[in-house]
Amino acid sequence: MKERQSLKFANWTKTTEEWYQKESDKILYRKKSGIILDNDLVFTVIDNHKQFLLKIDNPKKKWFQIWLKLRDAK
């Protein structure tokens, strides 16, 4: 039985978002920092200092957007 195309895309999206989340975690670990997710706002926390990182405009690609910002902030 063939899998519906929409299910393939949904599974692909889930696995790529998981990859971006893991990569974001690696960047945060190297920087000894963390993030706070407050609805659609994302903040980084370094040495107990909270700093605005970005506003999520597409919840389905949340981790991709976070990863882009963290990668560019290196």
C-alpha positions as CSV (number, residue, x, y, z in Angstrom):
1,M,0.0,0.0,0.0
2,K,1.3,3.4,-0.9
3,E,1.7,6.1,1.7
4,R,-0.2,9.3,1.0
5,Q,2.0,12.1,-0.2
6,S,0.7,14.4,2.6
7,L,1.8,11.9,5.2
8,K,5.3,11.6,3.7
9,F,5.6,15.4,3.8
10,A,4.3,15.5,7.4
11,N,6.8,12.8,8.5
12,W,9.7,14.6,6.6
13,T,8.8,17.9,8.3
14,K,8.8,16.3,11.7
15,T,12.2,14.6,11.3
16,T,13.8,17.8,9.9
17,E,12.4,19.9,12.7
18,E,13.8,17.3,15.2
19,W,17.2,17.7,13.4
20,Y,17.1,21.5,13.7
21,Q,16.2,21.2,17.4
22,K,19.2,18.9,18.1
23,E,21.5,21.2,16.2
24,S,20.2,24.2,18.2
25,D,20.8,22.3,21.4
26,K,24.4,21.6,20.3
27,I,25.0,25.3,19.6
28,L,23.4,26.3,22.9
29,Y,25.5,23.7,24.8
30,R,28.7,25.1,23.2
31,K,27.8,28.6,24.2
32,K,26.8,27.4,27.7
33,S,23.4,29.0,27.2
34,G,19.8,28.1,27.0
35,I,16.6,29.4,25.5
36,I,13.2,30.3,26.8
37,L,10.1,29.8,24.6
38,D,7.3,32.2,25.5
39,N,4.5,31.6,23.1
40,D,5.9,32.9,19.8
41,L,8.8,34.8,21.4
42,V,12.3,33.2,21.9
43,F,14.9,34.4,24.3
44,T,18.4,33.2,25.0
45,V,19.7,33.0,28.5
46,I,23.4,33.4,29.2
47,D,24.7,33.8,32.8
48,N,21.1,34.5,34.0
49,H,20.7,37.3,31.5
50,K,17.7,37.0,29.2
51,Q,18.0,38.4,25.7
52,F,15.4,38.5,22.9
53,L,16.4,36.3,19.9
54,L,13.4,36.2,17.6
55,K,9.7,36.1,17.1
56,I,8.4,32.8,15.5
57,D,6.3,33.6,12.4
58,N,5.7,30.0,11.4
59,P,5.1,27.5,14.3
60,K,5.6,24.5,12.0
61,K,9.2,25.7,11.3
62,K,10.0,27.0,14.8
63,W,13.2,25.1,15.3
64,F,14.4,25.9,11.8
65,Q,14.0,29.6,12.6
66,I,15.7,29.2,15.9
67,W,18.6,27.3,14.4
68,L,19.1,30.0,11.7
69,K,19.4,32.7,14.3
70,L,21.7,30.7,16.6
71,R,23.9,29.7,13.6
72,D,24.2,33.3,12.4
73,A,25.0,34.5,16.0
74,K,28.2,32.4,16.2
